[in-house]
């Protein structure tokens, strides 16, 4: 079992920044990968970024490349998503998730076994 708790969401104006945190507990392992997904109103959950617990192999969806940075702190069992130059279209509930057997890019929701409860990000124009 892996427990994930997101934090750091909020309401900001376009162009500003937020940093989301995903704190993990339970049976964590450097072999796992952690992904960030987001779900806007009336939309399907979409992949945002992913990283191995070891901090290697970061991968981003095209729409956030150059603006978002995913990182991990294994000592704190925490993965971060630094979000800069936020846009109104980034508004969504953001979820982190754990992939216990990471293969490939990990962009699919079904690749992840454990999910956090989500944190709301609202970007106004």
C-alpha positions in Angstrom: 0.0 0.0 0.0 1.1 3.5 -0.9 -0.6 6.6 0.5 -0.3 9.9 -1.4 -1.3 13.3 -0.2 -1.1 16.4 -2.5 -0.8 19.9 -1.3 0.0 23.4 -2.6 -2.9 24.2 -4.8 -4.6 27.5 -4.8 -6.0 30.4 -6.8 -3.5 32.6 -8.7 -3.5 35.0 -11.6 -2.1 34.1 -15.0 1.6 34.4 -15.2 2.2 33.4 -11.5 3.6 30.3 -10.0 2.6 27.5 -7.7 4.4 24.5 -6.3 2.5 21.3 -5.7 3.8 18.6 -3.3 3.0 14.9 -3.3 3.9 13.3 0.0 4.2 9.5 0.0 4.0 7.0 2.8 3.7 3.3 3.1 5.6 0.9 0.8 7.7 3.4 -1.2 10.5 2.3 -3.4 13.1 3.9 -5.7 11.8 1.7 -8.4 8.4 3.4 -8.5 7.4 6.3 -10.7 5.2 9.2 -9.6 3.0 11.0 -12.1 1.0 14.2 -12.0 -2.3 14.3 -13.7 -5.0 17.0 -13.9 -8.7 17.0 -14.5 -10.5 20.1 -15.6 -14.3 20.7 -15.3 -16.1 18.2 -17.6 -12.8 16.8 -18.9 -11.0 13.5 -18.7 -8.0 13.1 -16.4 -4.9 14.0 -18.4 -1.2 13.3 -17.9 1.0 16.2 -16.9 4.4 14.9 -15.8 6.2 11.9 -14.4 9.4 11.1 -12.6 11.1 8.1 -11.0 11.5 8.2 -7.2 15.2 8.3 -7.8 14.7 11.6 -9.6 15.6 10.3 -13.0 13.7 10.2 -16.3 11.4 13.2 -16.0 8.8 13.4 -18.8 6.2 16.1 -19.6 3.2 16.6 -21.7 3.9 19.1 -24.5 1.6 21.8 -23.1 3.6 22.2 -19.9 7.2 21.8 -21.3 9.3 24.8 -20.4 6.8 25.9 -17.7 6.5 23.0 -15.3 9.3 21.1 -13.5 8.9 17.8 -11.7 11.4 16.8 -9.1 11.7 14.4 -6.2 13.2 14.4 -2.7 13.7 10.8 -1.7 14.7 11.8 1.8 11.4 13.5 2.3 9.4 10.9 0.2 8.0 13.9 -1.7 7.6 14.7 -5.4 7.1 18.3 -6.4 5.6 20.0 -9.4 6.8 23.5 -9.9 4.4 25.3 -12.1 5.5 28.7 -13.6 3.9 31.0 -16.1 0.5 29.6 -15.3 -2.4 30.0 -17.8 -6.1 29.8 -17.3 -6.2 26.5 -19.2 -4.0 25.0 -16.4 -7.1 25.3 -14.1 -7.9 21.8 -12.8 -7.7 19.4 -9.9 -4.2 18.0 -9.8 -3.6 14.5 -8.7 -0.4 12.6 -8.1 -0.3 8.8 -8.6 2.2 6.0 -8.0 3.2 3.5 -10.7 4.7 0.5 -9.0 6.0 -1.1 -12.2 6.9 1.7 -14.5 7.2 0.8 -18.1 7.4 3.3 -21.0 6.4 6.9 -20.6 3.5 6.3 -18.1 1.0 8.7 -19.6 -2.0 6.5 -19.1 -4.2 6.7 -16.0 -4.4 2.9 -16.0 -0.7 2.6 -15.4 -1.0 3.9 -11.9 -2.1 1.9 -8.9 -2.4 4.5 -6.2 -3.8 8.0 -6.3 -4.0 11.0 -4.0 -7.2 12.9 -3.3 -6.3 15.9 -5.5 -5.6 19.6 -5.0 -7.4 22.4 -6.8 -5.5 24.9 -9.0 -7.4 27.9 -10.3 -5.7 30.3 -12.7 -7.6 33.5 -13.5 -6.9 35.8 -16.4 
